Amino acid sequence: MAATYTDPSASDKDAVRFLLGDTDPNKALLQDGEIEWLISKWKPIYNTTEYVASVAADTIAARFAREANYSADGVSIGLASLAQQFRDLAVSLRSQHKNLLVGGSPDVGGITPGEQTDADIAPFDFGTGMHDNLEAGRQAYGNRPYPEYVPEYQPGA
């Protein structure tokens, strides 16, 4: 198998390599076929190269996890710590993936942040525990104005 890298905007494979920092084809951590397989498996589900790169980082971490730390004559080589670094990279890439999925402002079906309810509207027929007793039928919940006034918490009160 071979490893190639040109430009992250050219292909998903190169974008995954860029996100992993695996851009030197002579010292590749993953082969092209392995990255293509991860893309075909994970991108149709999660739809971002950041998520695919996070799975690839977990794969690389698994490879380094089996390595041992060596110490001889005052010189220490810690290859196992690379596994933790790639696990941390995977967490960071999943965070980037989540940030890409976040929209601008909240959309809750026509209600905007800070919008006040109309005082003439009757209280809504839902609340906490409304489905606890299904045999009771529909329950009119509340008999109080909406939204309910919740006093601030005061310790010792």
N, C-alpha and C positions, 0 to 999 in steps of 0.2 A: 504494500500500500504506500501511497505517497501523501505528502502534506504540501499544500500550496497556500499562498496568501497574496492577494493583490490589494484590494480596496474594500473596506467594509460596506460601502454603498453598492458594490458590484453584485454581491450575492449574500444570501443568508448564512452560508458557510463561513464566508470571510467576516461577516458581522459577529458571529459566534466566536470566531478566533480573536477578533478585536476585543470583545467584552471579556474574554478569558485572559488576555495578555499573551496569547499563544501565537505570536505573529512571526516567529522565526521558523521557517520551514525546515531548517537543519536541526533544530532542537524541539520539534513538535511534540506536544504532550498527547495529542489526539491525531489520528489519521483522518484524511478527508472522508473516507467511507464511514467512519464512526460518527463524525459530525453529521453527515448526510442522513444516516440512520436515525440519530436523535431528532433531527429536524422533521423527518417524515413521521416519527412517532409522536412527538410532543407539540409541534407547531399547529397542527389541525385542531388540537384541543384547546390550547392556551393562547394561540394566535400572536405571540410575541417572541422575538429572538432572545429577549432577556430571560424568559423562562427556560428556553432551550439551553442557553448558556449556563443557567443555574444548575440544571440537571447535569450538564457536562462538567461543571465544577465539582459537583458531588461525585461524579464518576472518577475524576482525577484524584479527589480526596481519598476515595476508596483504594486507589492504587498506592498512594503514599502511606496509607494507614498501616499497611503490612510491613513497611520499612522500620528499621530499628534505629535507635540513637546509638552512636558509637563514640567511645571515649578511650583514648590511648595516649600515653606520654603527654598529658596535659592538653591534648587537642581533642575537641569535641565536634562531632558532626551530627546534627539533629535533623534527620530526614523526616522523622515522624511529625515534626512541627509543621511541615509543609501541608500535611493533611488538614490540620486545623486552619491554616491560612486559606485553603481552598474551600473548607466548610464555611468560613466567614465570608468569602467571596460569594458563595452560593446564597447565603442569607441576604447579602447586599443586592445581588441581582434579582432575587425574588421581591425585595422591597421596590426596586426600580420597576419590575413588572406590575406590581400593584399600583404604583403611582401612575403608570401609563393608562390604567383602566379607570382612573378617577376622572369624572367629568368636571365641568365648571361649577355651576351652582346646583344646590339640591333640587330635585324634581319629585314632588310628592303628589302629583295629580292636581295641579292648579293652585296649590297653597304655596305662597312665597314666604321666605323667612321674615318674621316680624309682623306678619299679617294678623290683624285682630278679627275675632269672630263677631258676627252680627248679634246684638243682644236680643233681637226678635226671633232668632232661631231656637227651637226647642233643643234640650240636651240630646246628645247622640245616644243611641241604644247599644252602646258597647262599653266595655271596661274590663278591668282586671278580673279574671275568674268567671267571665260570662259563660264559658263553656264547661264549667266544672260539673254542672248538673244538667245533662242533656235531656233528661226526662221532664224537666220543669218547663220546657218550651221556651218561647221567646220571652226575655225578661226586659222590662223597661228599667234601665240602669241609671241611677243617679238622683233624679228629682232635685237637681241643683244646677245652677248656671254653669255653663261651660265657657272657658276653661276654669277649673276649680282653683280657687285661691289657696296656695300652699304657703303658710307662713315660714319665714326663714328659721333655720335651726338655731336655737339658743341653748348653749350648754347650761345645765343646772336648772333649767326652767321646767 
